[in-house]
Amino acid sequence: MKKVIFIILLWTNSIATELPPLHHPVGISPPSEMQLPNEFRLDKDGLLQCTTCHGIKDIAEIPFDEVDVKADNFFNGGPYQQLTDLCYHCHKKSSQRLNIHKMYESGKIDKKNCDYCHVETPTPDDPPKKLEFRLPKEKICWGCHLKTPHLNALTHNRKVSDKMLKIIKKSEQKHKVNLPLSTDNKVICSTCHTTHEIGVLSSNSASGKQVLGGDVSKGAIYTPHVWNEVYQADKKGRLAKLDFNHKLDYQRLEQEVLLRLSAKNGTLCRACHQFKD
């Protein structure tokens, strides 16, 4: 099965140019069996270029922060409801990106996966202060994931109050777990999620503690729930005002994976929030 891998560095004429997350490699030749649509043009040497995927003229010459990412022709053939709809012009729907969280191979840690996030492969005993990431820790997950991988992701991405910070510190001591924040005390992906498969870090350490069980290859598993009709009715009016075309279903979380504390029983939420009885 082919892997669809997104990288952070764009290599052109042997010069590394840093790009925002979720950029496809260019300057490479697509496999001979891959058939690209006519509007997905290669350069004169038959290599992928910026305009293979993007329709904006001279996009490679425009500063990143000045590119109109909302333009209809930002992606060739767009706009698309989902980014993967663009990918499927070239890649088969059965293709999968490399799951770097799956870190065990034949019972041993696959250390090459460490290099996707870390500048140098760390050892399990390295203190957190010694770790050096390829991107700021509040952005490192966006190299593979969207900013909004689930509902309420953006509403959590904010600076915590002094009161909540005290609650988090008490929760860390109570559960002997690490709940990291950004340098300016904002909630980030890794506040709730851990990135390492169970066993990579010692479960006796605060950084290594996480919810047991769950197959990293399968991810979180949800099942339908009878409350879905009530959920749909509650959201219908508000979603209509937003011109929201995606269907939202209420499902019950059955299998947790890569969580520092259990969301299923509410422990993760109570690590930051206090609720009245």
N, C-alpha and C positions, 0 to 999 in steps of 0.2 A: 504494500500500500504506500503510495507516495505521501510525503509529508509537505504540508503548506507551512512554511516557516517565515515569519516576519522578523526582520532585524532592525536595529536602531541605526546602524551606520550605512551610509550610501557610499559605494566605492566607484569613483569615476576618474579615469586617467591616473590611477594609482594614488589618488589623494582622498583621504577619509574626510567626509563632510558630515557633521552631526545633524541628524534630522529628528523631528518629533517622533514619538512612538508610532507603531503600526505602518511602517514604510516597507514596501517590497524591495528586494535587492534589484539593482539595475546593472548594466554593463556585463550581463551574462546572457548566454544563448539559451533559449527555451529548449526542452527536449524535442527530439525530432518527431515523436509521436503526439506532441501537443499541438493542436490546431487553434491558432488565434483568429478571432474575428477580423475582418478586413480593416475595420476602423482602429484596431489595436496595432499600430504601426511600430515596426522595429527600426533601428537606425541603419545606416548604410552598410554596416558590418553584420547585420542580422542579430543585433543585441537589444535587450530590453532597455528602454529609455523612459524618461519621465512622461513623455507624451504617448507612451504605449497605453497607459492607464488614464492619463489626464487629458482633457480636451482644451484646457486654457492655453492660449498661444504663448510660447516662450516662458512657460511656467518655471523652468529651471533657472531663469534669470531674475525672477521676482523674489524679493525677500520673503521668508516664510510667513512673517506676521502680516504681510500685505496681500497674500493670496486669498481670494474670495472662495472660501471652502463651501459656501452655500450656493454658489452658482450652479445652474443646471448642468453645465458642461464641465464642472470640476472633475467628475469621472466620465470617461467616454461611455456613451449609451445611457447616462443617468438622467435624472436622479434615481437613486435606489432606496428602497425602504430599509434594506439591510446591506451592510458592506459585503457580506458573503455572496449576495446576488451578483456583484461585480466579479468576485473571485471565480464564480462558477462559469464565467465565459471561457476560462482556460483550464481550470482545475475541475476534476470530477467531484460530484457531491459526496462521494465516499471518501474523499481525501481528508486527512486530519492533520492539524498542527501537532508538533511534538509536545507532549505533556511533560514539561520539565519538572513537575512536582512528583512524577513517578521516578523515584531516585534509586530504586533497588533493581539490580540486574544480576540474576543467578545468586541471590543472597548477599551481594556486595553492593556498596554504595557506588553509583555511577557518577564519578566526580566531574565528568565533563559538563553535566547539567548545572553545576555550581557556577560555571563561568558565564551563564546567561545573566546572572544578577550581580555576582561578585567580581571585582577587578582581579583578585587573586583567589585561588581555591583556599578557603579557610579550613581550619581543623575544628572539630566539635568543641574543643576546649578554649578556642579563641574568645576573649571577652567581647561583648557587643561594641565597645568603643573602638576596638581594633578593626572592625569590619569596614570595608570600603566598597560601596556599591557603584554600579555603572551610571546610575541616575539617582537623584535625591530620593530618599526612601518613600516620600509621599507620591512620587511619580513612577517608581520602578515597575509597579504592576501594570501600568498603562502601556508598557512595551508589548504586551500580549493581550491584555483585557481592555474593555471599554471603560470609560469613567463611570458609566451607569450600568454595571452588569446585573443589577437587581433594583427593585423598587426601594426608594429612600436612600440610595447610595450617596447622592449629592447632598441631601439634607443632613447627613451625618458628617460630611466633609467640612467641618467648621471648628473654630477654636472653642475649647471647652471653658466654662466659667470656673472661677476659683472654687466654687462650691462643688462642682462636678469633678474637678481635679482631685479634691480631697477624697471623694467617693471612690474614684479610680484607684488611688493609692491604697486605700483601705481594702479594696477588692483584691488588689495584687497581693497584699499581705495575707488576706484571708484564704485565698485560693492557691497561693504560692505560684502565681502565673505572671507572665510579662504581658502587659497591655501597652505597647509602645505608641507614642504620639509623635507628631512632627516636631521639628525644632522650635516651632512657635505654638506648640500645644494644640494642634489640630488633630482631629480623628482622621486616621488614614486607613487604607485597606488592611494593613497588618496589625491594626489595633484589635480587630476581631478575628482575622484570618491568620493562620500560620502557613508558611510556604513549604515546609519540609514534611515529607512523608514520615509517619510514625517510626521512630527508631533511629532516624538520622541524628537527632539531638537527644541527649539523655532525658528521659521522662522525669528524672529527679531534679532537673534544672527548670527554672522559671520559663526560659525561652523554649524548652523542649516539651513542656506540658501542653497537651491538647486533648480534644474529645477522642476517646477510643473508638475503634471500629470504623467501618466505611472503606470502600475500595476507591483509591485515588483515581484509578482508571475510569470508574463509572461516575465519580463525582457525587454531589448531593442527589438524593432520590426523593421525589414527591409523589403523592398519590391523590386521586380525586377525593373531594369531601362534600358532604351534603350541604354545607354552608355556602356553596358556590352560588346558588340562586340568589341568596340574600346579598352576597358580595356583588354580584352582577347588577342587581337592582340599585344598590347603594352608589355604585360608581357610574351608572349609565348617564345620568344628567351631567355630571362634571366632565366626563370624558367627551361628551358631545360638544361642549363648549370649547374644548381644546382641539377639536377636529382630529381626534386620536383614532387611528384606523386599526390598531392592534387589539386583539382580544385578550382580556385579562381574566385568568381563571384563579379561583381560590383553591389551593391544594395544600394538603397537610405534609409537613416535612417528616419523612420517615427515616432517612439515613443521612447523618451528618458526616462531613469530612473536612479536614483542614480548618477546624474551628478551635480557638483557644479555650473556650468554654461552651457549654451546651446552649444553643438557641432554642432547642426543642422544649426544654423545661423552664426556659426564661432566665437561666443563670447568667447568660451572656448579656442580656438587656439590663439586668439588675446590677451588673458590674459598673455601670455608669449612671443608671437612672434609679430614682427612688419612687415607689408607687404607694399610694395610700391603700390600706386594707379595705 
